[in-house]
């Protein structure tokens, strides 16, 4: 069952020298109790897509088309009062940088209680008990003692656990995890991802995982969408995606993955992703694509089902 449906989202940015399209006809369906990974290089539009779901966008961002449906409501046309109720309480954000996401002037307890007491139905003692409970759920050592510490006293991994605890404290149905393991070492990355996976399983939470790491995706995602330069170019269930990767860009990302196999040559993707100001006719990956055929790739490829709920936007597939 879908919890969030993004349908035909188009978004542009107003810059000094004009208005430039950034997202092109983006469609995603986030299902209950699944981790949906949105994968691509930096600057491809992953975070902008995610922030559109809670309508926390830069002032120069202009949504020019599409809808985002949650609980029968189009978030893009919802009044500010409805959006305030939605953010945090039903759709929570785990931001990209745990180091700067907590207020350094307040204790962990103060910040957790602020989130919990938004509800208004709990006494002070009940709110403190809930704060200890959610810290326990994210496997925070000595959760009661942690209420009195400040963010600078915690490691990056512990800070990330606090942010995840805040999401749990609101009983959010959807969690947007924007590069949740950035700046964390490999061991802590695995712990954070295992924790998110447990939350998905235990609470039937829907998680949108923004990442460029196909290793994480292969282990934890249920559904994968690959984005390139503002377009979804491939979408498939995880097993189908890794068994039968189709789009040339997705294949290039796979070939760039490190491997334990000695005879595998690590390949790079030639060229650079285009800026939003760069005019490209047809497929935006065509300047970097080894399979490009100028006779057909000058037309924009549409996302179409090729096999077993496997959607691809490519003329050559």
Backbone as numpy.savetxt, mean C-alpha at the origin, in Angstrom:
# Nx Ny Nz CAx CAy CAz Cx Cy Cz
-15.21 -11.39 -0.67 -16.05 -10.19 -0.67 -15.18 -8.94 -0.67
-15.48 -8.02 -1.57 -14.71 -6.78 -1.65 -15.07 -5.85 -0.51
-14.05 -5.21 0.07 -14.26 -4.22 1.12 -14.08 -2.81 0.54
-13.08 -2.67 -0.31 -12.83 -1.39 -1.00 -12.71 -1.67 -2.50
-13.44 -0.89 -3.28 -13.34 -0.99 -4.74 -12.90 0.35 -5.31
-11.74 0.35 -5.95 -11.28 1.54 -6.68 -11.62 1.31 -8.14
-12.41 2.20 -8.71 -12.88 2.02 -10.08 -12.49 3.21 -10.96
-11.60 2.96 -11.90 -11.26 3.98 -12.90 -10.73 5.27 -12.33
-9.86 5.20 -11.32 -9.33 6.40 -10.67 -8.34 7.12 -11.58
-8.61 8.39 -11.82 -7.70 9.26 -12.58 -7.33 10.45 -11.71
-6.04 10.76 -11.66 -5.58 11.86 -10.80 -4.45 12.61 -11.51
-4.47 13.93 -11.37 -3.43 14.78 -11.95 -2.82 15.67 -10.88
-1.63 16.20 -11.18 -1.00 17.18 -10.29 -0.88 18.51 -11.01
-1.24 19.57 -10.30 -1.05 20.94 -10.82 0.36 21.38 -10.49
1.16 21.66 -11.50 2.50 22.19 -11.31 2.56 23.58 -11.93
3.67 24.27 -11.74 3.80 25.64 -12.23 3.64 25.72 -13.74
4.06 24.66 -14.43 4.03 24.69 -15.89 2.88 23.88 -16.50
1.87 23.56 -15.68 0.71 22.87 -16.25 0.12 21.82 -15.32
-0.88 21.12 -15.83 -1.53 20.03 -15.11 -1.13 18.72 -15.77
-0.61 17.78 -14.97 -0.05 16.56 -15.53 -0.72 15.31 -14.94
-1.27 14.46 -15.81 -1.86 13.20 -15.34 -0.83 12.36 -14.60
-1.26 11.73 -13.50 -0.36 10.92 -12.67 -0.88 9.50 -12.49
-2.19 9.36 -12.27 -2.82 8.04 -12.23 -3.76 7.93 -13.41
-3.71 6.78 -14.08 -4.50 6.56 -15.28 -5.44 5.36 -15.07
-6.72 5.62 -14.90 -7.73 4.56 -14.91 -7.37 3.40 -13.97
-6.97 3.73 -12.75 -6.55 2.71 -11.78 -7.77 2.03 -11.17
-7.80 0.69 -11.24 -8.88 -0.09 -10.64 -8.29 -1.21 -9.79
-8.76 -1.30 -8.55 -8.32 -2.34 -7.61 -9.51 -2.80 -6.80
-9.51 -4.07 -6.41 -10.55 -4.59 -5.53 -9.87 -5.23 -4.32
-10.06 -4.63 -3.14 -9.44 -5.12 -1.92 -10.44 -6.01 -1.19
-10.09 -7.28 -1.01 -11.03 -8.27 -0.46 -10.84 -8.45 1.05
-11.90 -8.84 1.71 -11.88 -9.04 3.15 -10.88 -10.13 3.54
-10.06 -9.83 4.56 -9.14 -10.82 5.09 -8.02 -11.20 4.15
-7.65 -10.28 3.25 -6.55 -10.56 2.32 -5.52 -9.44 2.36
-4.28 -9.80 2.04 -3.23 -8.80 1.82 -3.11 -8.61 0.32
-3.40 -7.40 -0.12 -3.29 -7.05 -1.54 -2.05 -6.18 -1.71
-1.08 -6.68 -2.44 0.19 -5.96 -2.62 0.13 -5.10 -3.88
0.53 -3.85 -3.73 0.66 -2.93 -4.86 2.15 -2.69 -5.04
2.68 -3.18 -6.17 4.13 -3.27 -6.37 4.57 -2.36 -7.51
5.76 -1.77 -7.37 6.33 -0.98 -8.46 7.49 -0.14 -7.96
8.21 0.45 -8.92 9.36 1.29 -8.58 8.90 2.57 -7.87
9.84 3.23 -7.19 9.54 4.50 -6.54 9.03 5.51 -7.56
7.99 6.24 -7.19 7.46 7.28 -8.07 6.43 6.79 -9.07
6.02 5.51 -8.97 5.08 4.99 -9.97 3.62 5.31 -9.64
3.36 5.81 -8.43 1.99 6.18 -8.07 1.36 5.31 -7.01
2.14 4.42 -6.39 1.58 3.50 -5.38 1.02 4.26 -4.18
1.85 5.13 -3.60 1.43 5.85 -2.39 0.29 6.82 -2.68
0.31 7.45 -3.85 -0.78 8.37 -4.21 -2.09 7.61 -4.31
-2.03 6.41 -4.89 -3.22 5.56 -4.97 -3.73 5.24 -3.56
-2.82 4.86 -2.68 -3.20 4.50 -1.30 -3.79 5.70 -0.57
-3.16 6.87 -0.70 -3.64 8.06 0.01 -4.99 8.53 -0.54
-5.29 8.18 -1.78 -6.60 8.52 -2.34 -7.72 7.82 -1.59
-7.42 6.62 -1.05 -8.44 5.85 -0.34 -8.93 6.58 0.90
-8.03 7.33 1.55 -8.46 8.12 2.72 -8.47 9.62 2.39
-8.32 9.91 1.13 -8.37 11.29 0.61 -7.45 12.23 1.38
-6.24 11.75 1.63 -5.19 12.59 2.23 -4.16 12.85 1.13
-4.43 13.83 0.31 -3.62 14.11 -0.87 -3.03 15.51 -0.80
-1.92 15.75 -1.49 -1.37 17.11 -1.55 -2.39 18.08 -2.14
-2.25 19.35 -1.78 -3.22 20.36 -2.24 -3.25 20.50 -3.76
-2.12 20.16 -4.41 -2.09 20.32 -5.87 -2.53 19.07 -6.61
-3.06 18.08 -5.87 -3.58 16.87 -6.51 -5.04 17.09 -6.89
-5.40 16.69 -8.09 -6.77 16.87 -8.58 -7.28 15.52 -9.08
-8.35 15.02 -8.46 -8.96 13.78 -8.94 -9.88 14.13 -10.10
-9.61 13.55 -11.26 -10.34 13.92 -12.47 -11.34 12.87 -12.92
-11.39 11.74 -12.22 -12.36 10.72 -12.60 -12.28 9.50 -11.71
-13.34 8.70 -11.75 -13.36 7.45 -11.00 -14.07 7.55 -9.67
-14.06 6.43 -8.94 -14.71 6.37 -7.63 -13.96 5.38 -6.75
-14.10 5.58 -5.42 -13.56 4.64 -4.44 -14.70 4.31 -3.49
-15.17 3.07 -3.56 -16.37 2.67 -2.83 -15.98 1.88 -1.58
-16.47 2.37 -0.43 -16.30 1.67 0.84 -17.63 1.69 1.56
-18.16 0.54 1.91 -19.45 0.45 2.61 -20.56 1.19 1.85
-20.53 1.08 0.55 -21.56 1.73 -0.26 -21.37 3.21 -0.45
-20.33 3.79 0.13 -20.08 5.23 0.04 -18.91 5.51 -0.90
-19.08 6.51 -1.76 -17.98 6.95 -2.61 -17.12 7.93 -1.81
-15.95 7.47 -1.39 -15.07 8.27 -0.55 -14.70 9.59 -1.22
-14.57 9.59 -2.54 -14.11 10.78 -3.26 -15.12 11.92 -3.21
-16.40 11.61 -2.98 -17.41 12.66 -2.91 -18.00 12.80 -1.51
-17.40 12.09 -0.53 -17.92 12.14 0.85 -17.60 13.48 1.49
-18.50 13.99 2.35 -18.23 15.26 3.05 -17.10 15.08 4.07
-16.42 16.19 4.42 -15.29 16.11 5.37 -15.64 15.43 6.69
-16.87 15.64 7.18 -17.27 15.03 8.46 -17.25 13.50 8.37
-17.69 12.95 7.24 -17.68 11.49 7.05 -16.25 10.97 6.91
-15.42 11.75 6.24 -14.02 11.35 6.07 -13.29 11.30 7.41
-13.59 12.26 8.28 -12.96 12.28 9.60 -13.34 11.04 10.42
-14.61 10.61 10.30 -15.05 9.40 10.99 -14.34 8.16 10.43
-14.14 8.19 9.14 -13.58 7.03 8.43 -12.10 6.82 8.74
-11.35 7.93 8.70 -9.89 7.84 8.88 -9.55 7.38 10.28
-8.73 6.37 10.36 -8.30 5.87 11.65 -9.26 4.88 12.24
-10.55 5.21 12.28 -11.50 4.32 12.93 -11.86 3.12 12.07
-11.99 3.31 10.76 -12.34 2.19 9.88 -11.24 1.89 8.85
-10.56 2.91 8.41 -9.42 2.72 7.50 -8.20 3.37 8.15
-7.24 2.55 8.52 -6.06 3.04 9.26 -4.83 3.02 8.35
-3.90 3.90 8.66 -2.66 4.03 7.88 -1.45 3.69 8.73
-0.63 2.80 8.20 0.71 2.58 8.77 1.66 3.32 7.84
2.15 4.50 8.24 2.94 5.32 7.33 4.32 4.74 7.06
4.99 5.35 6.08 6.22 4.80 5.54 7.38 4.82 6.53
7.48 5.86 7.32 8.67 6.00 8.17 8.29 5.94 9.64
8.54 4.82 10.33 8.19 4.72 11.75 8.98 5.68 12.62
10.13 6.14 12.13 10.99 7.00 12.94 10.37 8.38 13.17
9.55 8.84 12.22 9.00 10.20 12.32 7.48 10.22 12.46
6.86 9.07 12.64 5.40 9.00 12.64 4.78 9.18 14.03
5.61 9.15 15.06 5.10 9.36 16.42 5.56 10.72 16.94
4.73 11.35 17.74 5.07 12.67 18.30 6.13 12.49 19.39
7.31 13.09 19.22 8.39 12.88 20.20 8.12 13.51 21.57
7.12 14.40 21.66 6.85 15.11 22.91 5.90 14.37 23.84
5.28 13.30 23.34 4.29 12.59 24.15 4.69 11.13 24.32
4.29 10.55 25.45 4.60 9.14 25.70 3.77 8.26 24.76
4.19 7.01 24.66 3.46 6.04 23.86 2.03 5.90 24.40
1.91 5.90 25.73 0.58 5.79 26.34 -0.32 6.95 25.96
0.20 8.18 26.02 -0.58 9.36 25.64 -1.11 9.23 24.21
-0.25 8.79 23.32 -0.62 8.74 21.90 -1.60 7.60 21.62
-1.43 6.48 22.30 -2.38 5.38 22.15 -3.75 5.75 22.72
-3.74 6.39 23.90 -4.99 6.76 24.55 -5.76 7.79 23.73
-5.04 8.67 23.05 -5.71 9.67 22.20 -6.53 8.97 21.12
-5.95 7.91 20.55 -6.65 7.14 19.51 -7.83 6.39 20.11
-7.60 5.73 21.25 -8.64 4.89 21.87 -9.80 5.74 22.38
-9.48 6.91 22.95 -10.52 7.74 23.57 -11.35 8.52 22.56
-10.96 8.46 21.27 -11.80 9.06 20.22 -13.18 8.43 20.23
-13.19 7.15 20.61 -14.43 6.39 20.69 -15.41 7.02 21.68
-14.87 7.44 22.83 -15.69 8.12 23.84 -16.54 7.22 24.71
-16.48 5.91 24.48 -17.34 4.99 25.24 -16.62 4.29 26.39
-15.34 4.59 26.60 -14.56 3.90 27.62 -14.16 4.86 28.74
-14.09 4.31 29.96 -13.54 5.09 31.07 -12.02 5.14 30.91
-11.37 5.98 31.71 -9.91 6.11 31.65 -9.23 4.76 31.91
-9.70 4.06 32.94 -9.09 2.77 33.28 -9.29 1.74 32.16
-10.49 1.75 31.57 -10.77 0.82 30.46 -9.90 1.14 29.26
-9.68 2.43 29.01 -8.84 2.84 27.88 -7.39 2.39 28.10
-6.90 2.51 29.32 -5.54 2.07 29.64 -5.43 0.55 29.45
-6.45 -0.18 29.90 -6.44 -1.64 29.73 -6.41 -2.00 28.24
-7.18 -1.26 27.44 -7.20 -1.53 26.00 -5.84 -1.22 25.37
-5.20 -0.15 25.82 -3.87 0.21 25.31 -2.87 -0.91 25.60
-2.92 -1.45 26.81 -2.03 -2.56 27.18 -2.35 -3.79 26.32
-3.64 -4.00 26.09 -4.09 -5.17 25.30 -3.57 -5.11 23.87
-3.69 -3.93 23.22 -3.26 -3.85 21.82 -1.74 -3.92 21.71
-1.03 -3.39 22.70 0.43 -3.54 22.69 0.83 -5.00 22.86
0.05 -5.73 23.66 0.30 -7.17 23.82 0.04 -7.90 22.50
-1.01 -7.49 21.78 -1.34 -8.13 20.51 -0.23 -7.99 19.47
0.50 -6.87 19.53 1.60 -6.69 18.58 2.92 -7.18 19.16
2.80 -7.98 20.25 3.96 -8.64 20.86 5.02 -7.65 21.36
4.54 -6.56 21.95 5.43 -5.58 22.57 5.87 -6.10 23.94
7.17 -6.23 24.18 7.63 -6.69 25.50 7.23 -5.69 26.59
6.82 -6.20 27.73 6.43 -5.37 28.89 5.48 -4.23 28.48
4.32 -4.57 27.93 3.44 -3.54 27.37 3.00 -2.47 28.37
2.77 -2.86 29.63 2.33 -1.86 30.62 3.40 -0.80 30.84
4.65 -1.24 30.92 5.76 -0.30 31.14 5.96 0.61 29.93
5.66 0.09 28.73 5.89 0.88 27.51 4.97 2.08 27.41
3.88 2.10 28.17 2.98 3.25 28.12 3.67 4.52 28.59
4.68 4.39 29.42 5.34 5.57 30.02 6.62 5.99 29.29
6.97 5.31 28.19 8.20 5.66 27.50 7.90 6.61 26.34
8.93 7.31 25.89 8.81 8.23 24.76 9.33 7.54 23.49
8.89 8.00 22.32 9.30 7.34 21.07 10.81 7.17 20.91
11.61 8.16 21.36 13.06 8.07 21.15 13.69 6.94 21.96
12.94 6.42 22.93 13.45 5.32 23.75 13.21 3.94 23.10
12.52 3.94 21.95 12.20 2.68 21.27 13.00 2.53 19.99
13.25 1.29 19.61 13.90 1.00 18.33 12.89 1.22 17.19
13.39 1.21 15.95 12.50 1.38 14.79 11.42 0.31 14.73
11.80 -0.94 15.02 10.83 -2.03 14.99 9.76 -1.87 16.05
10.15 -1.40 17.26 9.20 -1.19 18.33 8.24 -0.03 18.00
8.78 1.02 17.38 7.92 2.14 16.96 6.88 1.66 15.95
7.32 0.81 15.02 6.38 0.30 14.02 5.29 -0.54 14.68
5.64 -1.28 15.73 4.64 -2.06 16.47 3.62 -1.14 17.14
4.10 -0.01 17.66 3.18 0.95 18.28 2.19 1.48 17.25
2.68 1.79 16.05 1.80 2.32 14.99 0.77 1.27 14.58
1.20 0.02 14.50 0.27 -1.06 14.17 -0.74 -1.24 15.30
-0.28 -1.09 16.56 -1.19 -1.17 17.71 -2.26 -0.09 17.63
-1.89 1.10 17.17 -2.86 2.19 17.02 -3.95 1.79 16.02
-3.54 1.12 14.94 -4.51 0.67 13.94 -5.45 -0.37 14.56
-4.90 -1.27 15.37 -5.72 -2.30 16.01 -6.66 -1.68 17.05
-6.20 -0.63 17.71 -7.00 0.01 18.77 -8.31 0.57 18.23
-8.31 0.93 16.96 -9.53 1.50 16.35 -10.42 0.42 15.76
-9.96 -0.84 15.78 -10.69 -1.95 15.13 -10.92 -1.66 13.65
-9.92 -1.07 13.01 -10.02 -0.73 11.59 -10.24 -1.98 10.75
-11.13 -1.86 9.77 -11.41 -2.97 8.87 -10.39 -3.04 7.74
-9.78 -1.89 7.44 -8.79 -1.81 6.36 -7.54 -1.13 6.90
-6.39 -1.72 6.62 -5.11 -1.10 6.98 -4.31 -0.86 5.72
-3.88 0.38 5.53 -2.98 0.72 4.43 -1.57 0.72 5.00
-0.76 -0.22 4.55 0.62 -0.35 5.03 1.56 0.15 3.94
2.01 1.39 4.08 2.84 2.03 3.05 4.31 1.76 3.35
4.89 0.80 2.63 6.29 0.41 2.84 6.56 0.22 4.34
5.83 -0.69 5.01 5.90 -0.77 6.47 7.23 -1.25 7.01
8.10 -1.78 6.15 9.39 -2.29 6.64 10.56 -1.42 6.21
10.27 -0.24 5.69 11.35 0.69 5.30 12.22 1.03 6.51
13.53 1.07 6.30 14.50 1.48 7.33 14.63 0.48 8.48
14.03 -0.71 8.34 14.17 -1.74 9.36 15.10 -2.84 8.85
15.84 -3.46 9.76 16.74 -4.53 9.29 15.93 -5.78 8.94
16.58 -6.72 8.28 15.88 -7.86 7.68 15.12 -8.67 8.72
15.71 -8.89 9.88 15.05 -9.68 10.93 13.78 -8.99 11.40
13.86 -7.67 11.62 12.68 -6.92 12.09 11.63 -6.85 10.99
12.05 -6.72 9.73 11.12 -6.73 8.60 10.25 -7.98 8.64
10.91 -9.14 8.84 10.18 -10.41 8.87 9.19 -10.44 10.03
9.58 -9.89 11.18 8.69 -9.87 12.34 7.46 -9.00 12.09
7.68 -7.83 11.47 6.57 -6.92 11.19 5.61 -7.55 10.18
6.15 -8.18 9.13 5.29 -8.79 8.13 4.52 -9.99 8.70
5.20 -10.75 9.57 4.51 -11.88 10.21 3.36 -11.36 11.08
3.60 -10.24 11.75 2.58 -9.63 12.60 1.39 -9.18 11.77
1.63 -8.51 10.65 0.54 -8.07 9.77 -0.25 -9.27 9.24
0.47 -10.34 8.93 -0.19 -11.55 8.44 -1.09 -12.16 9.51
-0.64 -12.13 10.76 -1.46 -12.65 11.87 -2.70 -11.79 12.08
-2.54 -10.46 11.93 -3.68 -9.55 12.07 -4.71 -9.85 10.99
-4.23 -10.05 9.76 -5.12 -10.40 8.65 -5.91 -11.66 8.96
-5.21 -12.68 9.45 -5.84 -13.98 9.72 -6.78 -13.92 10.92
-6.33 -13.31 12.00 -7.10 -13.34 13.26 -8.30 -12.40 13.26
-8.18 -11.26 12.56 -9.25 -10.25 12.62 -9.97 -10.06 11.28
-9.60 -10.85 10.26 -10.19 -10.72 8.91 -9.99 -9.31 8.36
-8.86 -8.70 8.74 -8.55 -7.34 8.30 -8.06 -7.35 6.85
-8.50 -6.36 6.11 -8.02 -6.18 4.73 -6.79 -5.28 4.77
-5.71 -5.71 4.13 -4.46 -4.93 4.16 -4.02 -4.62 2.74
-3.82 -3.33 2.47 -3.19 -2.91 1.22 -1.72 -2.68 1.51
-0.87 -3.52 0.96 0.57 -3.46 1.21 1.26 -2.76 0.04
1.80 -1.58 0.31 2.56 -0.84 -0.71 4.02 -1.24 -0.58
4.62 -1.73 -1.65 6.00 -2.21 -1.55 6.66 -2.27 -2.93
7.98 -2.32 -2.92 8.72 -2.61 -4.15 9.44 -3.96 -4.01
9.21 -4.63 -2.88 9.94 -5.85 -2.54 9.14 -7.10 -2.92
9.49 -7.71 -4.04 8.77 -8.90 -4.49 9.01 -10.10 -3.58
10.09 -10.07 -2.80 10.34 -11.14 -1.83 9.25 -11.16 -0.77
8.92 -9.98 -0.22 7.83 -9.88 0.76 6.51 -10.31 0.14
6.29 -9.87 -1.08 5.05 -10.16 -1.78 4.86 -11.67 -1.96
5.93 -12.34 -2.35 5.85 -13.77 -2.59 5.50 -14.56 -1.34
5.88 -14.04 -0.19 5.64 -14.78 1.05 4.30 -14.44 1.69
3.86 -13.18 1.57 2.71 -12.76 2.39 1.46 -12.32 1.62
1.58 -11.92 0.37 0.42 -11.37 -0.34 -0.54 -12.46 -0.81
-1.80 -12.09 -0.90 -2.81 -12.98 -1.50 -3.07 -12.58 -2.95
-3.03 -11.27 -3.20 -3.29 -10.73 -4.54 -2.20 -9.71 -4.84
-1.82 -9.62 -6.12 -0.73 -8.72 -6.51 -1.18 -7.83 -7.66
-0.94 -6.53 -7.51 -1.11 -5.58 -8.61 0.23 -4.91 -8.87
0.66 -4.91 -10.12 1.91 -4.26 -10.50 1.57 -2.93 -11.16
2.21 -1.86 -10.68 1.95 -0.52 -11.21 3.19 0.02 -11.89
2.97 0.65 -13.05 4.08 1.31 -13.74 3.59 2.67 -14.24
4.27 3.72 -13.81 4.00 5.07 -14.28 2.51 5.41 -14.24
1.89 5.10 -13.10 0.50 5.51 -12.90 -0.56 4.57 -13.43
-0.14 3.44 -14.01 -1.11 2.47 -14.52 -0.91 1.10 -13.88
-2.01 0.39 -13.65 -1.92 -1.02 -13.27 -1.64 -1.80 -14.55
-0.51 -2.51 -14.58 -0.16 -3.24 -15.80 -0.40 -4.74 -15.66
-0.52 -5.22 -14.41 -0.80 -6.64 -14.21 -1.46 -6.83 -12.84
-2.44 -7.73 -12.80 -3.14 -8.03 -11.55 -3.52 -9.51 -11.54
-3.14 -10.20 -10.46 -3.43 -11.64 -10.40 -3.32 -12.14 -8.97
-3.97 -13.27 -8.66 -3.70 -13.94 -7.38 -2.22 -14.31 -7.31
-1.66 -14.35 -6.10 -0.21 -14.54 -5.94 0.32 -15.76 -6.67
-0.29 -16.92 -6.43 0.24 -18.14 -7.03 0.23 -18.07 -8.55
-0.85 -17.53 -9.10 -0.95 -17.38 -10.56 0.09 -16.40 -11.07
0.31 -15.32 -10.33 1.28 -14.31 -10.76 2.69 -14.89 -10.86
3.13 -15.60 -9.82 4.50 -16.12 -9.82 4.66 -17.33 -10.75
3.58 -18.05 -10.96 3.63 -19.20 -11.87 3.67 -18.76 -13.33
2.99 -17.63 -13.61 2.79 -17.25 -15.00 2.87 -15.73 -15.16
4.00 -15.15 -14.76 4.19 -13.69 -14.90 4.11 -13.32 -16.37
3.30 -12.31 -16.70 3.02 -12.03 -18.13 3.57 -10.70 -18.65
3.36 -9.62 -17.89 3.73 -8.31 -18.44 5.25 -8.16 -18.51
5.78 -7.57 -19.58 7.24 -7.40 -19.69 7.87 -6.66 -18.50
7.15 -5.70 -17.93 7.68 -4.99 -16.76 7.74 -5.90 -15.55
6.67 -6.67 -15.32 6.66 -7.62 -14.21 7.79 -8.65 -14.36
7.99 -9.12 -15.58 9.07 -10.08 -15.85 10.43 -9.45 -15.56
10.57 -8.18 -15.93 11.84 -7.48 -15.69 12.09 -7.35 -14.19
11.04 -7.06 -13.41 11.18 -6.98 -11.96 11.60 -8.34 -11.39
11.01 -9.40 -11.91 11.35 -10.75 -11.44 12.80 -11.08 -11.77
13.25 -10.70 -12.96 14.63 -10.99 -13.37 15.65 -10.19 -12.57
15.19 -9.09 -11.97 16.10 -8.25 -11.18 16.20 -8.73 -9.73
15.43 -9.78 -9.38 15.50 -10.30 -8.01 16.78 -11.08 -7.78
17.46 -10.86 -6.65 18.62 -11.69 -6.32 18.21 -13.15 -6.15
19.13 -14.06 -6.41 18.82 -15.49 -6.31 20.01 -16.24 -5.72
19.70 -17.37 -5.08 20.76 -18.24 -4.55 21.36 -19.12 -5.65
20.71 -19.13 -6.81 21.19 -19.96 -7.92 22.42 -19.32 -8.56
23.52 -20.06 -8.63 24.78 -19.49 -9.10 24.72 -19.05 -10.57
23.98 -19.80 -11.39 24.01 -19.51 -12.82 23.01 -18.44 -13.25
22.25 -17.87 -12.28 21.31 -16.82 -12.67 22.02 -15.48 -12.79
21.84 -14.84 -13.93 22.41 -13.52 -14.16 21.41 -12.47 -13.70
21.86 -11.58 -12.82 21.00 -10.51 -12.30 20.86 -9.44 -13.37
19.65 -9.25 -13.89 19.43 -8.30 -14.97 18.85 -7.00 -14.44
19.26 -5.92 -15.02 18.69 -4.61 -14.68 17.68 -4.22 -15.76
16.82 -3.26 -15.41 15.86 -2.74 -16.40 16.48 -1.49 -17.01
16.64 -1.48 -18.30 17.29 -0.34 -18.97 16.43 0.92 -18.82
17.11 2.08 -18.83 16.41 3.35 -18.78 15.87 3.70 -17.41
15.04 4.73 -17.37 14.46 5.24 -16.12 12.95 5.36 -16.28
12.20 5.22 -15.17 10.75 5.47 -15.26 10.50 6.91 -15.70
9.47 7.16 -16.51 9.21 8.52 -16.98 8.68 9.41 -15.86
8.98 10.70 -15.93 8.38 11.65 -14.99 6.95 11.91 -15.44
6.15 12.50 -14.54 4.75 12.75 -14.90 4.65 13.79 -16.02
5.71 14.59 -16.21 5.68 15.61 -17.24 6.10 15.08 -18.62
6.55 13.83 -18.64 7.06 13.27 -19.90 5.91 12.73 -20.75
5.81 13.25 -21.96 4.75 12.82 -22.88 5.19 11.53 -23.57
4.40 10.46 -23.39 4.68 9.20 -24.07 3.40 8.74 -24.76
3.51 8.45 -26.03 2.35 8.00 -26.80 2.20 6.49 -26.61
0.97 6.09 -26.26 0.71 4.66 -26.11 1.18 4.11 -24.78
1.77 2.92 -24.80 2.23 2.24 -23.58 3.39 3.02 -22.96
3.27 3.37 -21.67 4.30 4.18 -21.04 5.56 3.37 -20.73
5.48 2.05 -20.80 6.67 1.22 -20.60 7.43 0.99 -21.91
6.85 1.36 -23.03 7.42 1.03 -24.34 8.87 1.51 -24.53
9.28 2.70 -24.00 10.68 3.10 -24.21 11.69 2.18 -23.54
11.26 1.38 -22.56 12.19 0.50 -21.83 11.93 -0.98 -22.14
10.96 -1.25 -22.98 10.47 -2.62 -23.16 11.21 -3.35 -24.29
11.74 -4.52 -23.98 12.45 -5.33 -24.97 11.49 -5.94 -26.00
10.20 -6.00 -25.65 9.22 -6.61 -26.55 8.46 -5.57 -27.37
8.84 -4.30 -27.23 8.07 -3.23 -27.88 8.02 -3.40 -29.40
6.83 -3.23 -29.95 6.60 -3.23 -31.39 5.92 -1.91 -31.71
6.64 -1.02 -32.34 6.13 0.33 -32.57 4.83 0.34 -33.37
4.59 -0.72 -34.12 3.37 -0.78 -34.93 2.12 -0.91 -34.08
2.24 -1.55 -32.89 1.05 -1.74 -32.06 1.14 -1.08 -30.69
2.37 -0.81 -30.23 2.53 -0.28 -28.87 2.31 1.22 -28.78
2.00 1.85 -29.92 1.66 3.27 -29.92 0.25 3.53 -29.41
-0.53 2.46 -29.20 -1.86 2.58 -28.62 -1.81 2.16 -27.15
-2.61 2.82 -26.33 -2.62 2.50 -24.90 -3.22 1.11 -24.69
-2.47 0.19 -24.05 -3.03 -1.14 -23.79 -3.97 -1.12 -22.59
-5.10 -1.78 -22.72 -6.09 -1.81 -21.65 -5.92 -3.09 -20.83
-6.24 -2.99 -19.53 -6.14 -4.15 -18.64 -7.24 -5.14 -19.02
-6.84 -6.36 -19.38 -7.81 -7.36 -19.82 -7.45 -8.72 -19.24
-8.47 -9.53 -18.96 -8.23 -10.86 -18.40 -7.67 -11.79 -19.46
-6.54 -12.42 -19.12 -5.88 -13.34 -20.05 -6.09 -14.79 -19.62
-6.14 -15.02 -18.27 -6.19 -16.40 -17.80 -6.42 -16.42 -16.30
-7.41 -17.20 -15.82 -7.62 -17.44 -14.39 -7.54 -16.19 -13.51
-8.40 -15.21 -13.75 -8.41 -13.93 -13.00 -7.07 -13.21 -13.08
-6.37 -13.43 -14.16 -5.05 -12.82 -14.39 -5.24 -11.73 -15.45
-5.10 -10.48 -15.02 -5.33 -9.34 -15.89 -4.00 -8.69 -16.27
-3.87 -8.35 -17.56 -2.62 -7.77 -18.06 -2.95 -6.65 -19.05
-2.16 -5.59 -19.01 -2.30 -4.49 -19.97 -1.08 -4.49 -20.88
-1.13 -5.28 -21.95 0.00 -5.36 -22.89 -0.50 -5.91 -24.22
-0.09 -5.25 -25.32 -0.48 -5.72 -26.66 0.27 -6.99 -27.06
1.42 -7.23 -26.45 2.27 -8.34 -26.90 2.04 -9.64 -26.12
1.22 -9.60 -25.08 0.97 -10.81 -24.29 -0.10 -11.65 -24.99
